[in-house]
């Protein structure tokens, strides 16, 4: 599965990340990477109930790192690999200001 992930921040142009099928992580590895980043970055749950969805982790990790992190090709690739693997979708849009993930 090829994948294209678009990450949108409040300012600046959307960030486009493209992967070929060999680069996408399997679901467990993707979930593990997102979990590790979520904890490392000390992200907070978006919901009052404390329930954290994969989409929430994808948004919160991008928000915590900010647009500058996507200038690092290694980190951007890891983020894209995990996002595509977690959602198993070819086209993904992460809209950080709106706290939304669509595909």
Secondary structure, 3 states (H helix, E strand, C coil): CCEEEEEECCCCCCEEEEECHHHCCCHHHHHHHHHHHHHHCCCCCCCCCCCCCHHHHHHHHHHHHCHHHHHCHHHHHHHHHHHHHHHCCCEEEEECCCCEEEC
